[in-house]
Amino acid sequence: MTKVQIKVNDNGSFRVTGDVELLDGEGKPFPAKPAFSLCRCGLSENMPFCDGAHKGKLQSVVRAPKPEGTDAE
């Protein structure tokens, strides 16, 4: 099984890669894809997938916390 990775894109979507099954609220699966982007702004006309509607309208930069006891970035 491929490791799943979810990347929080700056000012944009959640990018999902790896062997993951995406289900709707009733538990029904969306067509499988090796990678896809999920909307996090609520403006997409192709929900739950990102269609780029956020461009220029979403400002969000999320960073993981630094490990304790280090100065690593």
Secondary structure, DSSP 8 states (H G I E B T S, - for coil): ----EEEE-TTS-EEEESS---B-TTS-B----SEEEE-SSS--SSTTB--STTTTT----------TT----
